[in-house]
Amino acid sequence: MGSYSQRFAYRCRNGHEGSLPVWLVVDGEEQPDLLRRAAEGEFTPPRCPECGAEAEVSGQLSLLVHRPGKHPEMLFGAATPRDPDRLREQAQLSMMMLNQGRAQPVGSDGIVVPYELLAVMAQRDMNADADALEADSFTALSPELQRYRDWLGGYAAERFAQATKLVLLSLLQADSPGDLLKIIAANPILLDRRVDTLLGHMAEAAEQDGQPQMAYIARARRDLLRQAREQGVDQALGPDTPTPQVHAAGPVDGEAEESAEPPQPDFAEEATLTPSVGSALVAMAGYPVGDRTEPLSGQELRQLLTRALAEMPPDEADLAMKYLHGELVGLRDLMTLWLATALGAARP
Ligand SMILES: [Zn+2]
């Protein structure tokens, strides 16, 4: 069927009334002329056929616009705000109308937009406009374009968040400097300043979610990216960078000594640590403890951490743990964080 209109009773402020056809679906592929009229503002809101003033109609107004070749291909807007379920139903109904009789259904690429912006957006390409906005070359001379530009700012931010979502997840999951280096080198988008904000949001969300460990990693990775942006990736992740896994790195106050050797997992043998503390460190790094061959279960790790925290003398508590390049964290803080995370994960 493609385009679709329905008759509504109307009245206008000049006293005209009657019924008029209101377009609910405009298929620009089938009727380019109708799309042009939509872009000229003829349909949103509908106009009185006698005087051209806004027609007040009794009914739920919405419009689906199909614009082949533009991104996104579908725009849907509803005149009155309503709950998301009804909005979705209305959009699906309009999609059915659009696709009736089509051999190949269209419309995997669509967004909900403000009804009052449908006209100004009808023939524009949101991706091209968002590119222009990001490059500071989007000009908005009319009030409509200025309102659209405000909306476009949110669209561009959301587009950026979607584009970086997967690579941010892999960045958070990377557990060696080599992996981090590879991910950053392959995804220069990570050096965009907006990533700082996204990682900050992720850290806050993780905190509210009872995952302080994840929040900590998100902030550390954000700082690492800042460093990479300012000093270059190689500098931020130099060959002497320790792995993000924990290992003892000397007192907090002195310049931590860095070794080109890979860190040894066998902390318990680094002489002075209290045995339970050393074992906890080994377990946190994911290695089997003592004569075991498997890493500890969550419950065993929690018990070990609790014991280590109880037995830890003050000098060990202040011992700096290098977690990521440029980040020093006290041993007690680090273990408390791990315990909190392990307890959080154990909640039913
Ligand atoms: Zn009128």
Boltz pocket constraint, residues with backbone or C-beta under 6 A from the ligand:
constraints:
  - pocket:
      binder: B
      contacts: [[A, 12], [A, 13], [A, 14], [A, 15], [A, 16], [A, 48], [A, 49], [A, 50], [A, 51], [A, 52], [A, 53]]
      max_distance: 6.0
